[in-house]
């Protein structure tokens, strides 16, 4: 590899050592793998000539090859990552509500501590306004869980009511069976 003739005198002294190291490494590689050494030499020559020809490429290449600030990466590596996932809830509030109703659900939720209640809220996405996870009063959290369970359980009842009505048997004339007026 040869130095460019347009390099400044102070640059040639700083380039001599790295160029000599690269030449020695390529020569050493060429002894055992001549094809690879030749390919690497051509790649380096093309990259160096393009960097000398295009300032934008030289700047981008320099940025890519310059190590990032070590204090930034080491600080991130030292700090342990906090898991943003909570434990799953210890009870399934929808199943309890279906079996025992609101009073049964309130009773079961009353046995849990605040963190267990927050786990249920997190697992089922019941903190729509992002306030419930901050509450300190367990009764307030229980009220939120019961309110969301009732709301989600009742959701779609308008449609369920229609399907139940449409399953009533009809006579061939289209009148419901049993609703015929007696003549």
C-alpha positions as CSV (number, residue, x, y, z in Angstrom):
1,X,0.0,0.0,0.0
2,X,1.3,3.4,-0.9
3,X,0.7,6.7,0.7
4,X,-1.2,9.4,-1.1
5,X,1.0,12.2,-2.4
6,X,-1.4,14.9,-1.3
7,X,-1.1,13.9,2.4
8,X,0.2,16.6,4.7
9,X,3.7,16.1,6.2
10,X,2.4,15.8,9.8
11,X,-0.1,13.1,8.6
12,X,2.6,10.9,7.0
13,X,4.5,10.4,10.3
14,X,1.3,9.3,12.0
15,X,0.3,7.0,9.1
16,X,3.7,5.2,8.9
17,X,3.3,2.9,11.9
18,X,-0.3,1.8,11.1
19,X,0.5,1.3,7.4
20,X,3.6,-0.8,8.3
21,X,1.5,-2.9,10.8
22,X,-1.1,-3.5,8.1
23,X,1.5,-4.4,5.5
24,X,3.2,-6.8,7.9
25,X,-0.2,-8.4,8.8
26,X,-1.2,-8.8,5.2
27,X,2.2,-10.3,4.4
28,X,1.9,-12.8,7.2
29,X,-1.7,-13.7,6.1
30,X,-0.4,-14.0,2.5
31,X,2.0,-16.8,3.6
32,X,-0.9,-19.1,4.7
33,X,-3.9,-17.7,2.7
34,X,-2.7,-15.7,-0.3
35,X,-6.2,-15.3,-1.8
36,X,-7.6,-13.8,1.3
37,X,-4.6,-11.5,1.8
38,X,-5.0,-10.3,-1.8
39,X,-8.7,-9.7,-1.4
40,X,-8.2,-7.8,1.8
41,X,-5.5,-5.6,0.2
42,X,-7.9,-4.8,-2.7
43,X,-10.8,-4.0,-0.4
44,X,-8.6,-1.7,1.7
45,X,-7.3,0.0,-1.4
46,X,-10.8,0.7,-2.7
47,X,-12.1,1.9,0.6
48,X,-9.1,4.2,1.1
49,X,-9.2,5.7,-2.4
50,X,-13.0,6.3,-2.1
51,X,-12.5,8.0,1.3
52,X,-9.8,10.2,-0.2
53,X,-12.1,11.1,-3.1
54,X,-15.4,11.6,-1.2
55,X,-15.4,13.7,2.0
56,X,-18.8,12.5,2.9
57,X,-17.8,8.9,2.7
58,X,-14.6,9.6,4.7
59,X,-16.7,11.3,7.5
60,X,-19.2,8.4,7.6
61,X,-16.4,5.8,7.6
62,X,-14.6,7.7,10.3
63,X,-17.8,7.8,12.4
64,X,-18.4,4.1,11.9
65,X,-14.9,3.1,12.8
66,X,-14.6,5.4,15.8
67,X,-15.5,3.6,19.1
68,X,-18.4,5.1,20.9
69,X,-17.9,6.9,24.2
70,X,-17.0,4.2,26.7
71,X,-18.6,5.9,29.7
72,X,-22.0,5.8,28.0
73,X,-21.9,2.1,27.3
74,X,-20.3,1.1,30.6
75,X,-22.9,3.0,32.5
76,X,-25.7,1.1,30.7
77,X,-24.0,-2.2,31.2
78,X,-23.4,-1.6,34.9
79,X,-27.1,-0.8,35.6
80,X,-29.2,-3.9,35.9
81,X,-32.3,-3.9,33.7
82,X,-35.5,-3.7,35.6
83,X,-38.1,-6.1,34.5
84,X,-41.2,-4.3,33.5
85,X,-43.3,-7.4,33.8
86,X,-45.4,-8.1,36.8
87,X,-46.2,-11.5,38.2
88,X,-49.5,-13.0,36.9
89,X,-52.5,-12.5,39.1
90,X,-53.1,-15.1,41.8
91,X,-56.8,-15.4,40.9
92,X,-58.8,-15.1,37.7
93,X,-61.3,-12.4,38.5
94,X,-63.6,-13.1,35.6
95,X,-64.0,-16.8,36.6
96,X,-64.6,-15.9,40.2
97,X,-67.2,-13.3,39.1
98,X,-69.0,-15.8,36.9
99,X,-69.1,-18.4,39.8
100,X,-69.7,-16.2,42.8
101,X,-70.9,-12.8,41.6
102,X,-69.8,-9.4,42.8
103,X,-69.8,-10.3,46.5
104,X,-67.8,-13.4,46.0
105,X,-65.2,-11.5,43.9
106,X,-65.0,-8.7,46.5
107,X,-64.5,-11.4,49.2
108,X,-61.7,-13.1,47.3
109,X,-60.0,-9.8,46.4
110,X,-60.2,-8.7,50.0
111,X,-57.9,-11.6,51.0
112,X,-55.1,-10.3,48.7
113,X,-52.4,-7.8,49.4
114,X,-51.9,-4.6,47.4
115,X,-49.2,-6.0,45.2
116,X,-51.3,-9.0,44.3
117,X,-54.2,-6.7,43.4
118,X,-51.9,-4.7,41.2
119,X,-50.7,-7.9,39.5
120,X,-54.4,-8.6,38.5
121,X,-54.8,-5.0,37.3
122,X,-51.7,-5.3,35.2
123,X,-52.4,-8.8,33.8
124,X,-55.9,-7.8,32.6
125,X,-55.1,-4.3,31.5
126,X,-57.5,-2.6,33.9
127,X,-55.5,0.6,34.4
128,X,-56.8,2.5,31.4
129,X,-56.2,5.9,33.0
130,X,-52.8,4.9,34.5
131,X,-53.9,5.8,38.0
132,X,-54.8,2.5,39.6
133,X,-51.2,1.2,39.9
134,X,-50.4,4.3,42.0
135,X,-53.2,3.9,44.5
136,X,-52.2,3.0,48.0
137,X,-55.7,2.0,49.3
138,X,-56.5,-1.7,48.6
139,X,-60.2,-1.0,48.7
140,X,-59.9,1.5,45.9
141,X,-58.0,-1.0,43.8
142,X,-60.6,-3.7,44.5
143,X,-63.3,-1.3,43.4
144,X,-61.5,-0.8,40.1
145,X,-61.1,-4.5,39.5
146,X,-64.8,-5.2,40.2
147,X,-65.9,-2.3,38.1
148,X,-63.7,-3.4,35.1
149,X,-64.8,-7.1,35.5
150,X,-68.5,-6.1,35.6
151,X,-68.0,-3.8,32.6
152,X,-66.2,-6.4,30.5
153,X,-68.6,-9.1,31.4
154,X,-71.6,-7.0,30.4
155,X,-70.0,-5.9,27.2
156,X,-71.9,-7.2,24.2
157,X,-75.1,-8.1,26.1
158,X,-77.2,-6.3,23.5
159,X,-76.0,-8.7,21.0
160,X,-76.3,-11.7,23.3
161,X,-79.9,-10.8,24.0
162,X,-80.7,-10.8,20.2
163,X,-79.2,-14.2,19.7
164,X,-81.1,-15.7,22.6
165,X,-84.4,-14.2,21.1
166,X,-83.6,-15.5,17.7
167,X,-83.2,-19.1,19.0
168,X,-86.8,-19.3,20.0
169,X,-88.6,-21.9,17.8
170,X,-90.7,-20.5,15.0
171,X,-93.5,-22.2,13.1
172,X,-93.3,-22.5,9.4
173,X,-95.4,-19.4,9.0
174,X,-92.7,-17.4,10.9
175,X,-94.8,-16.9,14.0
176,X,-93.2,-18.1,17.3
177,X,-94.5,-21.5,18.4
178,X,-96.9,-21.3,21.3
179,X,-97.8,-17.7,20.7
180,X,-100.7,-18.5,18.3
181,X,-104.0,-16.9,19.3
182,X,-106.5,-19.5,20.3
183,X,-109.5,-19.2,18.0
